[in-house]
């Protein structure tokens, strides 16, 4: 009886000495992922490509209808967003909806800006055109980093706003 009691006491002491504050609960992950999504949007509005890239896993993938195939790695994050911020220096993003789980964030937001500095292959008629787009970005999050990002937006709406369909 004394052995059973001693084992029970040791087991209880061991159990209660475990630091459960370090355990990852699903609610904790959702909360952390919400924070990460909010920081992501803040960094977009600050046009801070270095801080933005730090939110991503080093082997991350980015997918968008803007380009063919996936862009890979933190350098690609900096390059993609640098291009957006250079072509549209006044680009602003406004959150419209945020859904978060323990492994993902779905961010709906509006982007507004003026296409002030089109890239070298863009037609000159696009210069100076204002645009407003509804976007949806899905972030796949693992270990506190963005592993995969998929963007969706209406390209036809963008092309309409920058004058593509007005050409003869």
VEXDREN-2710 file (C-alpha; in Angstrom, 1 decimal):
% VEXDREN-2710
k/r/px/py/pz
1/UNK/0.0/0.0/0.0
2/UNK/2.9/2.4/0.9
3/UNK/4.4/1.7/-2.6
4/UNK/1.2/2.5/-4.4
5/UNK/0.8/5.7/-2.4
6/UNK/4.4/6.8/-3.0
7/UNK/4.0/6.1/-6.8
8/UNK/0.8/8.0/-6.9
9/UNK/2.3/11.0/-5.0
10/UNK/5.4/11.0/-7.4
11/UNK/3.1/10.8/-10.4
12/UNK/1.0/13.7/-9.1
13/UNK/4.1/15.8/-8.4
14/UNK/5.5/15.0/-11.8
15/UNK/2.2/15.9/-13.5
16/UNK/1.8/19.2/-11.6
17/UNK/5.4/20.2/-12.2
18/UNK/4.9/20.2/-16.0
19/UNK/4.7/23.7/-17.4
20/UNK/1.5/23.6/-19.4
21/UNK/1.8/27.2/-20.4
22/UNK/4.3/26.1/-23.1
23/UNK/1.8/23.6/-24.7
24/UNK/0.3/24.7/-28.0
25/UNK/-3.4/24.7/-27.6
26/UNK/-5.6/25.1/-30.8
27/UNK/-7.0/28.4/-29.4
28/UNK/-3.4/29.6/-28.8
29/UNK/-2.4/28.8/-32.4
30/UNK/-5.5/30.6/-33.8
31/UNK/-4.7/33.6/-31.7
32/UNK/-1.0/33.6/-32.9
33/UNK/-2.1/33.1/-36.5
34/UNK/-4.5/36.1/-36.1
35/UNK/-1.6/38.2/-34.8
36/UNK/0.6/37.0/-37.7
37/UNK/-2.2/38.0/-40.3
38/UNK/-2.6/41.4/-38.7
39/UNK/1.2/42.0/-38.8
40/UNK/1.2/40.8/-42.4
41/UNK/-1.4/43.5/-43.3
42/UNK/0.4/46.1/-41.2
43/UNK/3.7/45.4/-43.0
44/UNK/1.9/45.6/-46.4
45/UNK/0.7/49.1/-45.5
46/UNK/4.1/50.1/-44.3
47/UNK/5.6/48.7/-47.6
48/UNK/8.2/47.0/-45.3
49/UNK/9.5/44.1/-47.5
50/UNK/12.1/43.0/-44.9
51/UNK/9.7/42.6/-42.1
52/UNK/7.1/41.1/-44.4
53/UNK/9.6/38.4/-45.6
54/UNK/10.5/37.6/-42.0
55/UNK/6.9/36.3/-41.5
56/UNK/7.5/33.6/-44.1
57/UNK/9.2/30.2/-43.9
58/UNK/12.5/30.3/-45.9
59/UNK/11.1/27.7/-48.3
60/UNK/7.7/29.4/-48.7
61/UNK/5.6/29.4/-51.9
62/UNK/3.6/32.3/-53.2
63/UNK/0.9/31.8/-55.9
64/UNK/-1.1/34.4/-57.7
65/UNK/-2.9/34.9/-61.0
66/UNK/-0.3/37.7/-61.6
67/UNK/2.4/35.2/-62.6
68/UNK/2.9/31.7/-63.9
69/UNK/4.0/29.1/-61.3
70/UNK/5.0/29.6/-57.8
71/UNK/7.5/32.1/-56.4
72/UNK/9.6/30.4/-53.7
73/UNK/11.5/31.7/-50.7
74/UNK/11.8/34.9/-48.7
75/UNK/13.8/36.6/-51.5
76/UNK/10.8/36.1/-53.7
77/UNK/8.5/37.7/-51.1
78/UNK/10.7/40.8/-51.1
79/UNK/10.9/40.9/-54.9
80/UNK/7.1/40.5/-55.5
81/UNK/6.1/43.1/-52.9
82/UNK/8.9/45.5/-53.9
83/UNK/7.5/45.5/-57.4
84/UNK/3.9/46.2/-56.2
85/UNK/5.2/49.0/-53.9
86/UNK/7.4/50.5/-56.6
87/UNK/4.6/50.6/-59.3
88/UNK/2.0/51.8/-56.8
89/UNK/3.7/53.9/-54.1
90/UNK/0.4/55.0/-52.5
91/UNK/-0.8/51.4/-52.3
92/UNK/-3.0/50.9/-49.2
93/UNK/-4.8/47.8/-48.0
94/UNK/-8.0/47.8/-45.8
95/UNK/-9.1/44.6/-44.0
96/UNK/-12.7/43.6/-44.7
97/UNK/-12.7/40.1/-43.2
98/UNK/-10.3/37.8/-41.4
99/UNK/-10.9/34.1/-40.7
100/UNK/-8.3/32.2/-38.7
101/UNK/-7.7/28.6/-37.7
102/UNK/-4.9/26.8/-36.0
103/UNK/-3.1/26.3/-39.4
104/UNK/-4.4/29.0/-41.7
105/UNK/-5.7/32.6/-42.2
106/UNK/-8.0/33.8/-44.9
107/UNK/-7.8/37.5/-45.4
108/UNK/-10.2/39.5/-47.4
109/UNK/-9.1/43.1/-48.0
110/UNK/-9.4/46.0/-50.4
111/UNK/-6.3/47.4/-52.2
112/UNK/-6.4/51.0/-53.4
113/UNK/-3.7/52.9/-55.2
114/UNK/-2.5/54.8/-58.3
115/UNK/-0.5/52.9/-60.9
116/UNK/2.2/55.7/-60.9
117/UNK/5.3/53.8/-62.1
118/UNK/4.3/50.9/-64.4
119/UNK/7.1/48.3/-65.0
120/UNK/9.0/48.5/-68.2
121/UNK/6.8/46.1/-70.1
122/UNK/3.5/47.7/-69.0
123/UNK/1.8/50.0/-71.5
124/UNK/2.2/53.8/-70.9
125/UNK/-1.6/54.3/-70.9
126/UNK/-1.8/52.6/-67.5
127/UNK/0.4/55.3/-65.9
128/UNK/-1.5/57.4/-63.4
129/UNK/-4.6/55.2/-63.3
130/UNK/-6.2/54.7/-59.9
131/UNK/-7.5/51.3/-59.0
132/UNK/-9.4/49.5/-56.2
133/UNK/-9.4/45.8/-55.9
134/UNK/-11.1/43.2/-53.7
135/UNK/-8.5/40.5/-52.7
136/UNK/-8.5/37.2/-50.9
137/UNK/-5.3/35.8/-49.6
138/UNK/-5.0/32.4/-48.0
139/UNK/-2.0/31.8/-45.7
140/UNK/-1.0/28.3/-44.8
141/UNK/0.8/28.7/-41.4
142/UNK/3.1/26.2/-39.7
143/UNK/5.3/26.8/-36.7
144/UNK/4.5/30.5/-36.7
145/UNK/5.6/31.1/-40.3
146/UNK/3.8/31.4/-43.6
147/UNK/4.5/28.3/-45.5
148/UNK/2.2/29.0/-48.5
149/UNK/0.3/32.0/-49.8
150/UNK/-2.4/32.0/-52.5
151/UNK/-3.8/35.3/-53.7
152/UNK/-7.1/35.8/-55.6
153/UNK/-8.4/39.0/-57.2
154/UNK/-10.3/40.0/-60.3
155/UNK/-7.7/40.7/-63.0
156/UNK/-10.4/41.9/-65.4
157/UNK/-11.4/44.5/-62.9
158/UNK/-7.8/45.7/-62.6
159/UNK/-7.3/45.8/-66.4
160/UNK/-10.6/47.7/-66.8
161/UNK/-9.5/50.3/-64.2
162/UNK/-6.1/50.9/-65.7
163/UNK/-7.5/51.4/-69.2
164/UNK/-6.7/48.1/-70.9
165/UNK/-10.2/47.8/-72.5
166/UNK/-10.3/51.4/-73.7
167/UNK/-7.6/50.8/-76.3
168/UNK/-8.5/50.8/-80.0
END
